Amino acid sequence: MIRTALFQIHWFLGITAGLVLAVMGVTGASLSFEPEILAALNHDRPAATDARLSGPVLIERFAAQKPDASITRLTLPADSSEPTLVGYTLPGSKQRHVERIDPTTGRLAGELRGSGVFEVMEDLHRWLALPDDGDGIGRQITGFSAITLIYFALSGLYLRWPRRPLEWRNWFVLDRKKTGRNLYRALHAVVGGWVLIFYLISGFTGLWWSYAWYRDGVKAMLVAEAPAAPNRPAKGTKADLTLAWRGFERATEGRRYDRIVASVRDDQVQFRAKLPEARHDRVSDELTIDGTSGAEMSATPYAARTVGEDMVTSVYELHRGAYFGVAGRIAMLLASLSMPLFTVTGFLLYFARRRRKAALAAVVTDTANVPMTEATTLVAYASQTGSAERIARLTAKALPAAAALPIAALDDAALARVKRLFVVASTYGEGEPPDTARAFARTLDRQAPDLSHLEYAVMALGDREYADFCAFGHQLDRWLHDSGATRLFDAVEADGDDADAQRHWQGQLAGLGARTDQPDWAPAAMDDWRLVERRLLNPGSSGGEAWHVALEPLDGGTEWSAGDIVEILPQQDVRRVDAFLRATGIAETPEMRALLMTRILSDAPDAAVATLKPLGHREYSIASIAASGRVELIARRCRAADGFDGLGSGWLCNGAPIGGIVQARVRANPAFRPPRDAATPLILIGNGTGLAGLLAHLRHRAKNSGGRVSLYWGERQAAHDDFHAGERQAMTENGVITRSVTTWSRDPGGHRYVQDAVVADAPAIAEAVTAGAAIYVCGSVQGMAPAVHTALTTILGDDAIESMLVDGRYRRDIY
């Protein structure tokens, strides 16, 4: 709760005060070396033989040139490395003028070159150059921004605090491989750690000029109470600067200084004498001389200052980093220049967050949640920026009798009431749960409840640029498994806004009975492929038609690996479009028919065509390898509830003409790709059209050679459903397949289902796994996949199966 509140305040102040701080940072950086820049532009150039005049003589020479002017400040350096300056006012005006004065002749040499630019920068830095100068609203804005800077530094430190704080790399090393939003966050956090101390110094010292109460409080805390001021002459008495200078010379007994600055304050003159080789301007002796008598009123030698007095005297030097020497000034310059970086990255992260919120709002508006008491399926989300919640709500909308809820609301009673649970969980930072899920995460360490009645699946959102990728999602997956729940399919990992992972999750849900009349949650651009072959594989079968389908890319440059997926953008059955046109009375035109072929057709007869959403994609396992130059599939033609062809299978098996164009794209499926070591033995298990995913691995092994391969596959009838029997037989004869077991569920005798064959072959499977074999399962998520998983768990043990999942030796492509 505290973390969330701090974050909300952090980003709110960032979008309000961020621009002001960016301006203050850039202008502050420009002022960091103002004295050196002005000195370089305004060198004193006395003749080598000319002696430098003393302060009293310069005062006299100035008075001869401007008899009506009153000197307010005289700056007298010890050499010509910086200019000699005189500040003065004219009668009837409070405006202060500053001119150079030749230290050898006393002749006025005009205003400082470049001083106008720095005056503008200073006005912007101190009060944004707004009206009324330091007495206007600008001073209040910059003062508030200084407070904001302090808050940013401290709250950022809290929000940034890593799980392993003693590892310095977590604080200071920037991973330059990061991109996009992750790069913005890394720059914001890591560079923030670099400049943290400098921003705290800038903020705390900047308040000195913004608020009198703050200044008085700092003085009271750091400096002992000053003695009562002596009686002063009546107001209006003017100081005699020459007399005061003589008094200064007597008081300092002719000591050498790098620079002497005399400032007139009514009847007093304050002298600041910079010591030789001083690291900053306030390493100086401070004296106050009575301007009417030349007597010393107070003296504070630098060596006699306390630490508190030195800090109060040197607030400006602290503010610009000069208190720590040239290195400090350079560091403060760089820190100030980096201020716009935080403004820019902060806004980029804010806009990304807004986009996610907008996407979530659109989903919330479009979905009506099922009451918790009526739900038989729960979809829990752990969301930091809204992405997980959006996917969870779309999931609940797709599933029958499903309700979405934050994971913090998931308790034992809710888990006991439902049959299925889907979890969409983000991982935040370095393997941490989102802020709203922290309390639930703490409960995972307690004794696990009995969830043996529950089926579940997890979608884990994370960022591969962090070491603990999807850590919280996997933690939830293990907790549910350890509690006895049955995993419906392997956890789906999403890297950031991974559109492929979202569509894969959507496809997995379709295999569990989710609605298929939904558009893609994360649409992707499709390419043109040509349908070059279509062949019925099981004529006379008692089951649905299974077709061999081949597509070739028009550009010819597509690559893929065994185990990858092809996504098809289907079109409607023409008979369904005809029925829709009749029901709605919409006038048929070629353009209207072409549009309706690509849209989800509403059951409502009065539905406006403009409101119809585009068809979503369908996924198929690729049976071929890239070397063949074409994607081959095994698709089973299905009938929809309205009696017409199913969308994906109907389009591929019947609707699309041979030679026609099909919109498709290949999607990488790393979770089902071959082992890196070709010598790894394979155990391939599947049923029905799942043979496609297994054929790709067989063809890959046939082309590249490798370890032994055992194939377990099941279908209905040997006489009609023996898909690609000739190729499988040839692979067996050539030694690619070293053991082949086929089951027929509708033939008498033998093992009916593939899971029965797995159980019967338990010793051989256990021996192969012990020898390092990897298991690949491809086929239906309902029936075959859970039954095979149960059989393998019985043979190998649950711990071994979980270990193989983690190691990538147990892979599943189920749908």
Buried (B, 14 or more C-beta within 10 A) or exposed (E): EEBEEBBEBBBEBBEEBBBBBBBBBBBBBBBBBBBEBBBEEBEBEBEEEEEBBBBBBBBEBBBEEBEEBBBBBBBBBBEBEBBBBBBBBEEEEEEEBBBBBBBBBBEBBEBBEBBEEBEEBBBBBBBBBBEEEEEEEBBBBBBBBBBBBBBBBBBBBEBBEBEEEEEEEBBEEBEEEBEEBBBBBBBBBBBBBBBBEBBBBBBBBBBBBBBEEBBEEBBEEBBEEEEEEEEEBEEEEEBBBBBBBBBBBEBBEEEEBBBBBBBBEEBBBBBBBBBEEBBBBBBBBBBBBBBBBBEBBBBBBBEEBEEBBBBBBBBBBBBBBBBBEEEBBBBBBBBBBBBBBBBBBBBBBBEBBEEBBEBBEEBBEEBEBBEEEEBBBBBBBBBBBBBBBBBBBBBBBBBEEBBBBBBBEBEEEBBEEBEBBBBBBBBBBBBBBBBBBBEBBEEBEEEBBEBEEBBBBBBBBBBEBBEBBBBBBBBBBBBBBEBEBBBBBBBBBBBBBBBBBBBBBBBBBBBBEBBBBBBBBBBBEBBEBBBBEBEEBBEEBEBBBBBBBBBBBEEEEBEBBBBBBBBBBBBBBBBBBBBBBEBBEBEEEEEBBEBBBBBBBBEEEEBEBEEBEEBBBBBBBBBBBBEEEBBBBBBBBBEBEEEBBBBBBBBBBBBBEEEEBBBBBBBBBEBBBBBEEEEBBBBBBBBBBBBBBBBBBBBBBBEEEBBBBBBBBBBBBBEBBBBBEEEBEEBBEEEBBBBBBBBBBBBEEEBBBBBBBBBBBBEBBBEBBEEEBBBBBBBBBBEBBBBBBBBBBEBBEEEBBBEBBEEEBBBBBBB
